[in-house]
Amino acid sequence: MKAKGDIRAIDELGRIVVPKTFRRILGIEAGDMLEMNLNDDGEIVITKATPSCVFCGGTVELRELEKKHICSKCVKKLSE
């Protein structure tokens, strides 16, 4: 994929708008979680967050409870 760039201003509250083209390409919709990291070069890297279990970090067979994700293995452990 060819690199794409865009320049956006940060508002008074520190917010930026992710361009519609980027959201469409990446499948990002309102309410999706984004993860922000600062790399060694001082760049902010923003990626679509991958849901994971709050207990073990697993990403398979997740269930959502009060906006938190729990995998089926941890659900089983909790019910024992």
PDB file of N, CA, C and O in Angstrom, chain B, residues numbered from 101:
ATOM      1  N   MET B 101       0.847  -1.174   0.000  1.00  0.00           N
ATOM      2  CA  MET B 101       0.000   0.000   0.000  1.00  0.00           C
ATOM      3  C   MET B 101       0.892   1.237   0.000  1.00  0.00           C
ATOM      4  O   MET B 101       1.868   1.317   0.746  1.00  0.00           O
ATOM      5  N   LYS B 102       0.543   2.184  -0.837  1.00  0.00           N
ATOM      6  CA  LYS B 102       1.289   3.429  -0.913  1.00  0.00           C
ATOM      7  C   LYS B 102       1.002   4.257   0.336  1.00  0.00           C
ATOM      8  O   LYS B 102      -0.144   4.335   0.778  1.00  0.00           O
ATOM      9  N   ALA B 103       2.036   4.874   0.906  1.00  0.00           N
ATOM     10  CA  ALA B 103       1.864   5.706   2.094  1.00  0.00           C
ATOM     11  C   ALA B 103       0.983   6.903   1.764  1.00  0.00           C
ATOM     12  O   ALA B 103       1.113   7.512   0.702  1.00  0.00           O
ATOM     13  N   LYS B 104       0.097   7.227   2.676  1.00  0.00           N
ATOM     14  CA  LYS B 104      -0.784   8.377   2.502  1.00  0.00           C
ATOM     15  C   LYS B 104      -0.546   9.331   3.654  1.00  0.00           C
ATOM     16  O   LYS B 104      -0.276   8.898   4.774  1.00  0.00           O
ATOM     17  N   GLY B 105      -0.643  10.616   3.392  1.00  0.00           N
ATOM     18  CA  GLY B 105      -0.420  11.599   4.434  1.00  0.00           C
ATOM     19  C   GLY B 105      -1.495  12.657   4.430  1.00  0.00           C
ATOM     20  O   GLY B 105      -2.151  12.891   3.415  1.00  0.00           O
ATOM     21  N   ASP B 106      -1.671  13.292   5.563  1.00  0.00           N
ATOM     22  CA  ASP B 106      -2.639  14.362   5.704  1.00  0.00           C
ATOM     23  C   ASP B 106      -2.190  15.207   6.889  1.00  0.00           C
ATOM     24  O   ASP B 106      -1.598  14.684   7.833  1.00  0.00           O
ATOM     25  N   ILE B 107      -2.461  16.490   6.851  1.00  0.00           N
ATOM     26  CA  ILE B 107      -2.103  17.379   7.954  1.00  0.00           C
ATOM     27  C   ILE B 107      -3.392  17.856   8.597  1.00  0.00           C
ATOM     28  O   ILE B 107      -4.297  18.337   7.916  1.00  0.00           O
ATOM     29  N   ARG B 108      -3.471  17.720   9.911  1.00  0.00           N
ATOM     30  CA  ARG B 108      -4.649  18.135  10.666  1.00  0.00           C
ATOM     31  C   ARG B 108      -4.215  18.950  11.878  1.00  0.00           C
ATOM     32  O   ARG B 108      -3.147  18.715  12.442  1.00  0.00           O
ATOM     33  N   ALA B 109      -5.048  19.909  12.276  1.00  0.00           N
ATOM     34  CA  ALA B 109      -4.777  20.724  13.466  1.00  0.00           C
ATOM     35  C   ALA B 109      -5.325  20.026  14.701  1.00  0.00           C
ATOM     36  O   ALA B 109      -6.315  19.297  14.631  1.00  0.00           O
ATOM     37  N   ILE B 110      -4.673  20.257  15.826  1.00  0.00           N
ATOM     38  CA  ILE B 110      -5.154  19.767  17.119  1.00  0.00           C
ATOM     39  C   ILE B 110      -5.977  20.889  17.736  1.00  0.00           C
ATOM     40  O   ILE B 110      -5.530  22.036  17.771  1.00  0.00           O
ATOM     41  N   ASP B 111      -7.178  20.572  18.225  1.00  0.00           N
ATOM     42  CA  ASP B 111      -8.011  21.624  18.817  1.00  0.00           C
ATOM     43  C   ASP B 111      -7.591  21.914  20.257  1.00  0.00           C
ATOM     44  O   ASP B 111      -6.641  21.320  20.768  1.00  0.00           O
ATOM     45  N   GLU B 112      -8.305  22.827  20.900  1.00  0.00           N
ATOM     46  CA  GLU B 112      -7.956  23.261  22.263  1.00  0.00           C
ATOM     47  C   GLU B 112      -7.983  22.132  23.282  1.00  0.00           C
ATOM     48  O   GLU B 112      -7.314  22.208  24.313  1.00  0.00           O
ATOM     49  N   LEU B 113      -8.752  21.088  23.001  1.00  0.00           N
ATOM     50  CA  LEU B 113      -8.859  19.956  23.919  1.00  0.00           C
ATOM     51  C   LEU B 113      -7.896  18.823  23.566  1.00  0.00           C
ATOM     52  O   LEU B 113      -7.927  17.765  24.195  1.00  0.00           O
ATOM     53  N   GLY B 114      -7.037  19.039  22.558  1.00  0.00           N
ATOM     54  CA  GLY B 114      -6.056  18.032  22.174  1.00  0.00           C
ATOM     55  C   GLY B 114      -6.577  16.988  21.210  1.00  0.00           C
ATOM     56  O   GLY B 114      -5.946  15.947  21.025  1.00  0.00           O
ATOM     57  N   ARG B 115      -7.719  17.246  20.594  1.00  0.00           N
ATOM     58  CA  ARG B 115      -8.331  16.272  19.684  1.00  0.00           C
ATOM     59  C   ARG B 115      -7.888  16.519  18.248  1.00  0.00           C
ATOM     60  O   ARG B 115      -7.586  17.644  17.852  1.00  0.00           O
ATOM     61  N   ILE B 116      -7.858  15.433  17.483  1.00  0.00           N
ATOM     62  CA  ILE B 116      -7.646  15.521  16.040  1.00  0.00           C
ATOM     63  C   ILE B 116      -8.730  14.694  15.357  1.00  0.00           C
ATOM     64  O   ILE B 116      -9.317  13.799  15.965  1.00  0.00           O
ATOM     65  N   VAL B 117      -8.985  14.999  14.106  1.00  0.00           N
ATOM     66  CA  VAL B 117      -9.964  14.239  13.327  1.00  0.00           C
ATOM     67  C   VAL B 117      -9.199  13.288  12.422  1.00  0.00           C
ATOM     68  O   VAL B 117      -8.294  13.696  11.695  1.00  0.00           O
ATOM     69  N   VAL B 118      -9.572  12.014  12.476  1.00  0.00           N
ATOM     70  CA  VAL B 118      -8.992  11.028  11.560  1.00  0.00           C
ATOM     71  C   VAL B 118      -9.742  11.179  10.232  1.00  0.00           C
ATOM     72  O   VAL B 118     -10.966  11.052  10.200  1.00  0.00           O
ATOM     73  N   PRO B 119      -9.024  11.449   9.142  1.00  0.00           N
ATOM     74  CA  PRO B 119      -9.693  11.673   7.861  1.00  0.00           C
ATOM     75  C   PRO B 119     -10.621  10.524   7.463  1.00  0.00           C
ATOM     76  O   PRO B 119     -10.328   9.354   7.708  1.00  0.00           O
ATOM     77  N   LYS B 120     -11.734  10.884   6.848  1.00  0.00           N
ATOM     78  CA  LYS B 120     -12.747   9.900   6.436  1.00  0.00           C
ATOM     79  C   LYS B 120     -12.145   8.815   5.547  1.00  0.00           C
ATOM     80  O   LYS B 120     -12.497   7.641   5.667  1.00  0.00           O
ATOM     81  N   THR B 121     -11.231   9.213   4.651  1.00  0.00           N
ATOM     82  CA  THR B 121     -10.596   8.233   3.757  1.00  0.00           C
ATOM     83  C   THR B 121      -9.852   7.183   4.558  1.00  0.00           C
ATOM     84  O   THR B 121      -9.942   5.994   4.253  1.00  0.00           O
ATOM     85  N   PHE B 122      -9.114   7.606   5.586  1.00  0.00           N
ATOM     86  CA  PHE B 122      -8.358   6.677   6.431  1.00  0.00           C
ATOM     87  C   PHE B 122      -9.316   5.752   7.166  1.00  0.00           C
ATOM     88  O   PHE B 122      -9.103   4.541   7.228  1.00  0.00           O
ATOM     89  N   ARG B 123     -10.387   6.342   7.727  1.00  0.00           N
ATOM     90  CA  ARG B 123     -11.363   5.528   8.470  1.00  0.00           C
ATOM     91  C   ARG B 123     -11.982   4.484   7.565  1.00  0.00           C
ATOM     92  O   ARG B 123     -12.153   3.335   7.970  1.00  0.00           O
ATOM     93  N   ARG B 124     -12.318   4.866   6.353  1.00  0.00           N
ATOM     94  CA  ARG B 124     -12.931   3.929   5.404  1.00  0.00           C
ATOM     95  C   ARG B 124     -11.958   2.809   5.039  1.00  0.00           C
ATOM     96  O   ARG B 124     -12.333   1.636   5.042  1.00  0.00           O
ATOM     97  N   ILE B 125     -10.715   3.163   4.726  1.00  0.00           N
ATOM     98  CA  ILE B 125      -9.710   2.165   4.346  1.00  0.00           C
ATOM     99  C   ILE B 125      -9.458   1.175   5.479  1.00  0.00           C
ATOM    100  O   ILE B 125      -9.318  -0.024   5.241  1.00  0.00           O
ATOM    101  N   LEU B 126      -9.400   1.680   6.716  1.00  0.00           N
ATOM    102  CA  LEU B 126      -9.068   0.837   7.871  1.00  0.00           C
ATOM    103  C   LEU B 126     -10.289   0.227   8.553  1.00  0.00           C
ATOM    104  O   LEU B 126     -10.142  -0.550   9.497  1.00  0.00           O
ATOM    105  N   GLY B 127     -11.488   0.565   8.093  1.00  0.00           N
ATOM    106  CA  GLY B 127     -12.696   0.006   8.696  1.00  0.00           C
ATOM    107  C   GLY B 127     -12.948   0.544  10.097  1.00  0.00           C
ATOM    108  O   GLY B 127     -13.471  -0.169  10.953  1.00  0.00           O
ATOM    109  N   ILE B 128     -12.578   1.798  10.335  1.00  0.00           N
ATOM    110  CA  ILE B 128     -12.773   2.419  11.650  1.00  0.00           C
ATOM    111  C   ILE B 128     -14.115   3.146  11.646  1.00  0.00           C
ATOM    112  O   ILE B 128     -14.399   3.946  10.754  1.00  0.00           O
ATOM    113  N   GLU B 129     -14.930   2.857  12.652  1.00  0.00           N
ATOM    114  CA  GLU B 129     -16.244   3.483  12.780  1.00  0.00           C
ATOM    115  C   GLU B 129     -16.345   4.189  14.115  1.00  0.00           C
ATOM    116  O   GLU B 129     -15.540   3.946  15.014  1.00  0.00           O
ATOM    117  N   ALA B 130     -17.333   5.066  14.250  1.00  0.00           N
ATOM    118  CA  ALA B 130     -17.567   5.772  15.507  1.00  0.00           C
ATOM    119  C   ALA B 130     -17.682   4.762  16.646  1.00  0.00           C
ATOM    120  O   ALA B 130     -18.393   3.765  16.525  1.00  0.00           O
ATOM    121  N   GLY B 131     -16.993   5.016  17.736  1.00  0.00           N
ATOM    122  CA  GLY B 131     -17.022   4.123  18.896  1.00  0.00           C
ATOM    123  C   GLY B 131     -15.896   3.107  18.926  1.00  0.00           C
ATOM    124  O   GLY B 131     -15.649   2.501  19.969  1.00  0.00           O
ATOM    125  N   ASP B 132     -15.198   2.901  17.801  1.00  0.00           N
ATOM    126  CA  ASP B 132     -14.063   1.974  17.786  1.00  0.00           C
ATOM    127  C   ASP B 132     -12.938   2.529  18.653  1.00  0.00           C
ATOM    128  O   ASP B 132     -12.775   3.743  18.775  1.00  0.00           O
ATOM    129  N   MET B 133     -12.171   1.634  19.247  1.00  0.00           N
ATOM    130  CA  MET B 133     -11.052   2.039  20.088  1.00  0.00           C
ATOM    131  C   MET B 133      -9.779   2.105  19.247  1.00  0.00           C
ATOM    132  O   MET B 133      -9.538   1.246  18.399  1.00  0.00           O
ATOM    133  N   LEU B 134      -8.965   3.140  19.492  1.00  0.00           N
ATOM    134  CA  LEU B 134      -7.680   3.286  18.831  1.00  0.00           C
ATOM    135  C   LEU B 134      -6.587   3.236  19.882  1.00  0.00           C
ATOM    136  O   LEU B 134      -6.767   3.718  21.000  1.00  0.00           O
ATOM    137  N   GLU B 135      -5.463   2.658  19.524  1.00  0.00           N
ATOM    138  CA  GLU B 135      -4.321   2.559  20.429  1.00  0.00           C
ATOM    139  C   GLU B 135      -3.248   3.527  19.950  1.00  0.00           C
ATOM    140  O   GLU B 135      -2.930   3.566  18.761  1.00  0.00           O
ATOM    141  N   MET B 136      -2.686   4.311  20.875  1.00  0.00           N
ATOM    142  CA  MET B 136      -1.641   5.266  20.534  1.00  0.00           C
ATOM    143  C   MET B 136      -0.343   4.895  21.228  1.00  0.00           C
ATOM    144  O   MET B 136      -0.318   4.631  22.430  1.00  0.00           O
ATOM    145  N   ASN B 137       0.734   4.880  20.454  1.00  0.00           N
ATOM    146  CA  ASN B 137       2.056   4.570  20.998  1.00  0.00           C
ATOM    147  C   ASN B 137       3.046   5.614  20.518  1.00  0.00           C
ATOM    148  O   ASN B 137       2.873   6.210  19.455  1.00  0.00           O
ATOM    149  N   LEU B 138       4.077   5.830  21.305  1.00  0.00           N
ATOM    150  CA  LEU B 138       5.156   6.735  20.948  1.00  0.00           C
ATOM    151  C   LEU B 138       6.369   5.877  20.647  1.00  0.00           C
ATOM    152  O   LEU B 138       6.844   5.155  21.524  1.00  0.00           O
ATOM    153  N   ASN B 139       6.885   5.939  19.411  1.00  0.00           N
ATOM    154  CA  ASN B 139       8.035   5.098  19.075  1.00  0.00           C
ATOM    155  C   ASN B 139       9.351   5.806  19.406  1.00  0.00           C
ATOM    156  O   ASN B 139       9.346   6.960  19.833  1.00  0.00           O
ATOM    157  N   ASP B 140      10.463   5.121  19.212  1.00  0.00           N
ATOM    158  CA  ASP B 140      11.784   5.659  19.564  1.00  0.00           C
ATOM    159  C   ASP B 140      12.177   6.883  18.743  1.00  0.00           C
ATOM    160  O   ASP B 140      13.056   7.644  19.149  1.00  0.00           O
ATOM    161  N   ASP B 141      11.532   7.081  17.591  1.00  0.00           N
ATOM    162  CA  ASP B 141      11.830   8.232  16.737  1.00  0.00           C
ATOM    163  C   ASP B 141      10.982   9.452  17.106  1.00  0.00           C
ATOM    164  O   ASP B 141      11.043  10.478  16.430  1.00  0.00           O
ATOM    165  N   GLY B 142      10.190   9.340  18.185  1.00  0.00           N
ATOM    166  CA  GLY B 142       9.338  10.441  18.608  1.00  0.00           C
ATOM    167  C   GLY B 142       8.080  10.593  17.778  1.00  0.00           C
ATOM    168  O   GLY B 142       7.471  11.662  17.762  1.00  0.00           O
ATOM    169  N   GLU B 143       7.682   9.527  17.082  1.00  0.00           N
ATOM    170  CA  GLU B 143       6.472   9.553  16.266  1.00  0.00           C
ATOM    171  C   GLU B 143       5.316   8.919  17.030  1.00  0.00           C
ATOM    172  O   GLU B 143       5.498   7.944  17.760  1.00  0.00           O
ATOM    173  N   ILE B 144       4.139   9.479  16.853  1.00  0.00           N
ATOM    174  CA  ILE B 144       2.934   8.889  17.430  1.00  0.00           C
ATOM    175  C   ILE B 144       2.382   7.906  16.412  1.00  0.00           C
ATOM    176  O   ILE B 144       2.132   8.265  15.262  1.00  0.00           O
ATOM    177  N   VAL B 145       2.195   6.666  16.838  1.00  0.00           N
ATOM    178  CA  VAL B 145       1.656   5.623  15.965  1.00  0.00           C
ATOM    179  C   VAL B 145       0.262   5.282  16.475  1.00  0.00           C
ATOM    180  O   VAL B 145       0.096   4.878  17.625  1.00  0.00           O
ATOM    181  N   ILE B 146      -0.736   5.446  15.615  1.00  0.00           N
ATOM    182  CA  ILE B 146      -2.123   5.180  15.993  1.00  0.00           C
ATOM    183  C   ILE B 146      -2.612   3.976  15.196  1.00  0.00           C
ATOM    184  O   ILE B 146      -2.535   3.964  13.967  1.00  0.00           O
ATOM    185  N   THR B 147      -3.114   2.963  15.901  1.00  0.00           N
ATOM    186  CA  THR B 147      -3.644   1.770  15.247  1.00  0.00           C
ATOM    187  C   THR B 147      -5.008   1.434  15.829  1.00  0.00           C
ATOM    188  O   THR B 147      -5.334   1.822  16.951  1.00  0.00           O
ATOM    189  N   LYS B 148      -5.797   0.709  15.052  1.00  0.00           N
ATOM    190  CA  LYS B 148      -7.080   0.245  15.557  1.00  0.00           C
ATOM    191  C   LYS B 148      -6.799  -0.801  16.631  1.00  0.00           C
ATOM    192  O   LYS B 148      -6.073  -1.765  16.388  1.00  0.00           O
ATOM    193  N   ALA B 149      -7.366  -0.614  17.802  1.00  0.00           N
ATOM    194  CA  ALA B 149      -7.111  -1.525  18.920  1.00  0.00           C
ATOM    195  C   ALA B 149      -7.759  -2.880  18.669  1.00  0.00           C
ATOM    196  O   ALA B 149      -8.862  -2.964  18.130  1.00  0.00           O
ATOM    197  N   THR B 150      -7.064  -3.931  19.064  1.00  0.00           N
ATOM    198  CA  THR B 150      -7.584  -5.280  18.975  1.00  0.00           C
ATOM    199  C   THR B 150      -8.133  -5.661  20.344  1.00  0.00           C
ATOM    200  O   THR B 150      -7.391  -5.638  21.326  1.00  0.00           O
ATOM    201  N   PRO B 151      -9.413  -6.009  20.433  1.00  0.00           N
ATOM    202  CA  PRO B 151      -9.969  -6.396  21.726  1.00  0.00           C
ATOM    203  C   PRO B 151      -9.227  -7.609  22.297  1.00  0.00           C
ATOM    204  O   PRO B 151      -8.863  -8.530  21.566  1.00  0.00           O
ATOM    205  N   SER B 152      -9.010  -7.591  23.615  1.00  0.00           N
ATOM    206  CA  SER B 152      -8.351  -8.721  24.265  1.00  0.00           C
ATOM    207  C   SER B 152      -8.929  -8.913  25.664  1.00  0.00           C
ATOM    208  O   SER B 152      -9.513  -7.996  26.242  1.00  0.00           O
ATOM    209  N   CYS B 153      -8.756 -10.104  26.187  1.00  0.00           N
ATOM    210  CA  CYS B 153      -9.266 -10.464  27.504  1.00  0.00           C
ATOM    211  C   CYS B 153      -8.594  -9.606  28.584  1.00  0.00           C
ATOM    212  O   CYS B 153      -7.373  -9.455  28.594  1.00  0.00           O
ATOM    213  N   VAL B 154      -9.402  -9.049  29.489  1.00  0.00           N
ATOM    214  CA  VAL B 154      -8.860  -8.203  30.552  1.00  0.00           C
ATOM    215  C   VAL B 154      -8.029  -9.005  31.554  1.00  0.00           C
ATOM    216  O   VAL B 154      -7.242  -8.423  32.301  1.00  0.00           O
ATOM    217  N   PHE B 155      -8.189 -10.317  31.582  1.00  0.00           N
ATOM    218  CA  PHE B 155      -7.446 -11.142  32.535  1.00  0.00           C
ATOM    219  C   PHE B 155      -6.162 -11.735  31.947  1.00  0.00           C
ATOM    220  O   PHE B 155      -5.092 -11.615  32.544  1.00  0.00           O
ATOM    221  N   CYS B 156      -6.271 -12.373  30.776  1.00  0.00           N
ATOM    222  CA  CYS B 156      -5.106 -13.083  30.237  1.00  0.00           C
ATOM    223  C   CYS B 156      -4.527 -12.459  28.967  1.00  0.00           C
ATOM    224  O   CYS B 156      -3.441 -12.837  28.529  1.00  0.00           O
ATOM    225  N   GLY B 157      -5.255 -11.498  28.371  1.00  0.00           N
ATOM    226  CA  GLY B 157      -4.781 -10.873  27.141  1.00  0.00           C
ATOM    227  C   GLY B 157      -5.111 -11.649  25.881  1.00  0.00           C
ATOM    228  O   GLY B 157      -4.732 -11.237  24.785  1.00  0.00           O
ATOM    229  N   GLY B 158      -5.813 -12.768  26.018  1.00  0.00           N
ATOM    230  CA  GLY B 158      -6.180 -13.583  24.865  1.00  0.00           C
ATOM    231  C   GLY B 158      -7.104 -12.835  23.909  1.00  0.00           C
ATOM    232  O   GLY B 158      -7.799 -11.900  24.304  1.00  0.00           O
ATOM    233  N   THR B 159      -7.102 -13.259  22.647  1.00  0.00           N
ATOM    234  CA  THR B 159      -7.925 -12.586  21.638  1.00  0.00           C
ATOM    235  C   THR B 159      -8.920 -13.526  20.960  1.00  0.00           C
ATOM    236  O   THR B 159      -9.557 -13.157  19.973  1.00  0.00           O
ATOM    237  N   VAL B 160      -9.050 -14.749  21.496  1.00  0.00           N
ATOM    238  CA  VAL B 160      -9.917 -15.755  20.885  1.00  0.00           C
ATOM    239  C   VAL B 160     -11.151 -15.975  21.751  1.00  0.00           C
ATOM    240  O   VAL B 160     -11.057 -15.978  22.978  1.00  0.00           O
ATOM    241  N   GLU B 161     -12.303 -16.157  21.120  1.00  0.00           N
ATOM    242  CA  GLU B 161     -13.574 -16.457  21.803  1.00  0.00           C
ATOM    243  C   GLU B 161     -13.873 -15.447  22.904  1.00  0.00           C
ATOM    244  O   GLU B 161     -14.057 -15.822  24.062  1.00  0.00           O
ATOM    245  N   LEU B 162     -13.922 -14.177  22.547  1.00  0.00           N
ATOM    246  CA  LEU B 162     -14.177 -13.119  23.520  1.00  0.00           C
ATOM    247  C   LEU B 162     -15.659 -12.866  23.710  1.00  0.00           C
ATOM    248  O   LEU B 162     -16.454 -12.964  22.774  1.00  0.00           O
ATOM    249  N   ARG B 163     -16.007 -12.541  24.930  1.00  0.00           N
ATOM    250  CA  ARG B 163     -17.368 -12.110  25.270  1.00  0.00           C
ATOM    251  C   ARG B 163     -17.230 -10.712  25.865  1.00  0.00           C
ATOM    252  O   ARG B 163     -16.229 -10.398  26.510  1.00  0.00           O
ATOM    253  N   GLU B 164     -18.241  -9.878  25.645  1.00  0.00           N
ATOM    254  CA  GLU B 164     -18.183  -8.520  26.178  1.00  0.00           C
ATOM    255  C   GLU B 164     -19.100  -8.397  27.385  1.00  0.00           C
ATOM    256  O   GLU B 164     -20.254  -8.824  27.350  1.00  0.00           O
ATOM    257  N   LEU B 165     -18.570  -7.808  28.456  1.00  0.00           N
ATOM    258  CA  LEU B 165     -19.336  -7.567  29.670  1.00  0.00           C
ATOM    259  C   LEU B 165     -19.009  -6.169  30.152  1.00  0.00           C
ATOM    260  O   LEU B 165     -17.872  -5.890  30.532  1.00  0.00           O
ATOM    261  N   GLU B 166     -19.998  -5.287  30.139  1.00  0.00           N
ATOM    262  CA  GLU B 166     -19.824  -3.902  30.563  1.00  0.00           C
ATOM    263  C   GLU B 166     -18.609  -3.245  29.910  1.00  0.00           C
ATOM    264  O   GLU B 166     -17.766  -2.650  30.581  1.00  0.00           O
ATOM    265  N   LYS B 167     -18.543  -3.370  28.597  1.00  0.00           N
ATOM    266  CA  LYS B 167     -17.494  -2.774  27.751  1.00  0.00           C
ATOM    267  C   LYS B 167     -16.100  -3.342  28.008  1.00  0.00           C
ATOM    268  O   LYS B 167     -15.103  -2.735  27.618  1.00  0.00           O
ATOM    269  N   LYS B 168     -16.024  -4.500  28.660  1.00  0.00           N
ATOM    270  CA  LYS B 168     -14.756  -5.215  28.875  1.00  0.00           C
ATOM    271  C   LYS B 168     -14.863  -6.561  28.172  1.00  0.00           C
ATOM    272  O   LYS B 168     -15.954  -7.117  28.038  1.00  0.00           O
ATOM    273  N   HIS B 169     -13.735  -7.076  27.728  1.00  0.00           N
ATOM    274  CA  HIS B 169     -13.729  -8.368  27.042  1.00  0.00           C
ATOM    275  C   HIS B 169     -13.136  -9.447  27.945  1.00  0.00           C
ATOM    276  O   HIS B 169     -12.146  -9.229  28.644  1.00  0.00           O
ATOM    277  N   ILE B 170     -13.779 -10.627  27.907  1.00  0.00           N
ATOM    278  CA  ILE B 170     -13.320 -11.777  28.690  1.00  0.00           C
ATOM    279  C   ILE B 170     -13.373 -12.991  27.771  1.00  0.00           C
ATOM    280  O   ILE B 170     -14.385 -13.235  27.114  1.00  0.00           O
ATOM    281  N   CYS B 171     -12.274 -13.757  27.726  1.00  0.00           N
ATOM    282  CA  CYS B 171     -12.250 -14.942  26.866  1.00  0.00           C
ATOM    283  C   CYS B 171     -12.996 -16.087  27.543  1.00  0.00           C
ATOM    284  O   CYS B 171     -13.230 -16.069  28.752  1.00  0.00           O
ATOM    285  N   SER B 172     -13.360 -17.071  26.747  1.00  0.00           N
ATOM    286  CA  SER B 172     -14.155 -18.192  27.269  1.00  0.00           C
ATOM    287  C   SER B 172     -13.379 -18.989  28.321  1.00  0.00           C
ATOM    288  O   SER B 172     -13.981 -19.531  29.248  1.00  0.00           O
ATOM    289  N   LYS B 173     -12.047 -19.069  28.188  1.00  0.00           N
ATOM    290  CA  LYS B 173     -11.262 -19.795  29.191  1.00  0.00           C
ATOM    291  C   LYS B 173     -11.327 -19.116  30.544  1.00  0.00           C
ATOM    292  O   LYS B 173     -11.456 -19.783  31.571  1.00  0.00           O
ATOM    293  N   CYS B 174     -11.238 -17.781  30.553  1.00  0.00           N
ATOM    294  CA  CYS B 174     -11.308 -17.054  31.828  1.00  0.00           C
ATOM    295  C   CYS B 174     -12.709 -17.064  32.411  1.00  0.00           C
ATOM    296  O   CYS B 174     -12.866 -17.076  33.632  1.00  0.00           O
ATOM    297  N   VAL B 175     -13.750 -17.061  31.548  1.00  0.00           N
ATOM    298  CA  VAL B 175     -15.107 -17.189  32.014  1.00  0.00           C
ATOM    299  C   VAL B 175     -15.281 -18.505  32.751  1.00  0.00           C
ATOM    300  O   VAL B 175     -15.902 -18.558  33.812  1.00  0.00           O
ATOM    301  N   LYS B 176     -14.719 -19.576  32.173  1.00  0.00           N
ATOM    302  CA  LYS B 176     -14.787 -20.898  32.792  1.00  0.00           C
ATOM    303  C   LYS B 176     -14.069 -20.906  34.144  1.00  0.00           C
ATOM    304  O   LYS B 176     -14.591 -21.446  35.120  1.00  0.00           O
ATOM    305  N   LYS B 177     -12.876 -20.311  34.203  1.00  0.00           N
ATOM    306  CA  LYS B 177     -12.127 -20.258  35.460  1.00  0.00           C
ATOM    307  C   LYS B 177     -12.895 -19.476  36.528  1.00  0.00           C
ATOM    308  O   LYS B 177     -12.914 -19.868  37.694  1.00  0.00           O
ATOM    309  N   LEU B 178     -13.530 -18.366  36.125  1.00  0.00           N
ATOM    310  CA  LEU B 178     -14.280 -17.560  37.069  1.00  0.00           C
ATOM    311  C   LEU B 178     -15.512 -18.275  37.614  1.00  0.00           C
ATOM    312  O   LEU B 178     -15.928 -18.041  38.749  1.00  0.00           O
ATOM    313  N   SER B 179     -16.090 -19.152  36.789  1.00  0.00           N
ATOM    314  CA  SER B 179     -17.294 -19.849  37.226  1.00  0.00           C
ATOM    315  C   SER B 179     -16.991 -21.060  38.117  1.00  0.00           C
ATOM    316  O   SER B 179     -17.898 -21.626  38.727  1.00  0.00           O
ATOM    317  N   GLU B 180     -15.724 -21.451  38.188  1.00  0.00           N
ATOM    318  CA  GLU B 180     -15.353 -22.614  39.017  1.00  0.00           C
ATOM    319  C   GLU B 180     -15.277 -22.243  40.488  1.00  0.00           C
ATOM    320  O   GLU B 180     -14.979 -23.096  41.324  1.00  0.00           O
TER     321      GLU B 180
END
